[in-house]
Amino acid sequence: MNEVLMTLSSHKIIPVVVLNRTEDAVPLMKALIKGGLPVAEVTFRTDAALESIRLISSAFPDAILGAGSVSTVEQVRSALDAGAKYIVSAGFSKKVVDYCVENEIPVLPGTCTPTEIMMALEAGLDTVKFFPAEQYGGLSTIKALSAPFPGVRFVPTGGINKSNIAEYLAFDKIIACGGSWMVKDTLISNKEFDKIAELTAEAVNMLK
């Protein structure tokens, strides 16, 4: 595992963030850090994503900030220029993965089948995203996939929350989990950053 993935592993939780307004970017990251989690994955699902990454990386250069839902090499380049430190995709894009591997950029491609895991291994990766986790069988599927691929580590995302994250993390092939319960759209849109900090601290303390 590279340094970024090791840091993600040490924090165990990756808040998966959707930002519709750039003005919310810095207050959101400030709330996550206040809660004890200097980590975030800002998804490329909105027009505000790229500038939000730029603002967060400028204000908090030590934060482990990733770009999520990345589907093209152009998005990879833009995200890195904006300050992202790692790349996450919902599925497996050979072009994205090859570009990241060739340029030594940490990347977590989305996988949920043996074929996709084999593609990741062929590309030189040993850690993958498992998405959407709960919809594809959750922990039982990850355990089943780990049997033929004992060297692979997983970052499950999708349907993971405070009620099931501890169970996921108890499995030694899972290095961290992506979740959004502490950064729900409604909390961000209502500017409830104190609540986000509270929920983040609760999650961090729960896993200690």
N, C-alpha and C positions, 0 to 999 in steps of 0.2 A: 504493500500500500504506500502511496506517496504521502507527502506531508499534509496536504489538504484533506485527504480521506482519513488520515490518522486523527486530525483535529475534529472532523465531523464525528468520528467514532468516539472520541473522548466526550463530546457533548451529547451524543445519543439521539437528540431530537433536532430535526431540521424544519423550522417553520416554512411552510409553502405559502407564499404571499401573492395575492392578486391586487395590484394597485391601479385604481382608476384615475387617481389624481396625483400628480407629482408632489403637490404640497403635503401629502401625507407620508411621503417616503422617509424623510429624516425623523419626524416624530415617532413613526412606527419602529424604526431601528433603535432609536433611543429607548423606547419602551421595552424592546426585546433585551437589550443590553442591561437595562435596569433590572429586569427579571432574571438575569444571569445567563442569557443565551445570546452571545455575539455572533449568531449564525442566521442566515436566511437564504431562501431560494425565491427570487423574484421571477415570476413566470411571464413569458412573452405572450400573454393572452390579451393585453390591452395596449393602446397607443402610448400609455404613460410608462410602460415598463423600462424602456431603454434609458430615458432621462432619469427615472427613479433610481436605477442602478448607478448612474453617474453621480447623482446627488448623495446617495448613501455612501458610496466608495470615497467620495471627497470628504464627507463629514466624519466618516468612521473608517479610516484606511486599514485598521487592524481587524475589522470585522471579516468573517469568512462568508463572503457574499457570492452566491451562485446565480446563474441565469437558467431558468427552467422553461420547459415547453419549447426548447430550441429545435428547429427542424431543418435549418439550412446552414451551410458554411458561412454565408453572408451574416446571418444572425450571430454565429459564433464570433466572427471578427468584430462586429459591432459591440457585442457584450463585453469582450475583452478590452476593447478600446475604452469602454465606459467604466471599466474597473472590476468586472466580474473575475472571480478567481477559479471558478469551476463551471462546467457545463452539464446540464441535465436535459434529457429528451424523454418524451412520452413513449416513443418507440425506438426501434433500432434503425438508424440511418447510417449506411456504410460510409457515405461521403463525410458526414459529420464526425463519425468515430475515427475514420482514417486521418482526417485533418487534425483532430485533437491529438491522436497518438503521435503523428509525425512531428507535431509542434510541442509535444510534452505538456499538453493541457489536460488537467484532470477532467474526466468525463464519465458520467453515469448514464449509459443508454438504457432506455426502457426495454424490459424483457418480461415475458411471461410463459415462454415455451422452451423446451429443450433445444430446438433449432436456433432460437435467438441467442441462447446462452452459448451454444457452440460457435456462433458467429462472433460473439464478444471474445471468446477464448482465442479464436483464430486471429483476431485483431490485436491480441496481446493484453487483453484486460482480464482482471481477476475479481473485479467488483462491479456489480450491475444494479440498476434500479429494478424493482419488481412492481409492476403497475398494470392495472389497478388492483392492488393487493387483495382486498376483501372480496371483490367481484370475481377474482380468479382463484378463489379457494383459500386465500390467506395463508396462515402459518402452516397448515397441513400440506399445501402445495409446495411451499418453500422447502419443507423437510423432505418431501418426495423428490424434488429436483436436486437436493443436496446429496442424495445417495449416489447418482452417477457422476456428479460434479463436486467432489469433496473439497476442491480447492477454491471454489467460488464463494464470494461474500455478497450479501444482499443488502439493499436499502429499500425496503418496502414502503410504498406510498399509496394512499387511496383507501379511505374508510378506516384509517387508524386514528384513534382518539385516546383520551385519558383512561378509558375503561379497558382497553386491550393492548396498549403499547408495552406495558411491563411484560406481558406474556410473549410478545414478539421478541423483545430484547433479551429474554431469558435464553433464546436459542443462539448458540455461539457462532452461527454462520451469518447472523444479522449484525451489522456494525452500527446502524442507526436507522431511525424511521422518520419519514416525512409526515408532517401533520399540519392541519390548518385550524384546529379548534381554538387555538389561542389567538389567531389572526383572522377570524371570520370577517367576511365582507361587511356585515352590519356593524361590527365593532369599529372597523376602520372608517366606514362612511359616516358614522356618528362621532368620530374622533374620540372614542373611548380608550385613549392610550393608557390611562392609569389601570383600566380593567385588563388590557392586554398585558401590561407588566405584571399584574397580579396573577393572571392565569399562567403566564410563562414561569414565574417563580414557583407556583404550585406544581407545575409539571416537572421542573428541575428538581425540586425538593422531593417529589414523589419517587424519583428514580435514584436518589442518592443511597 
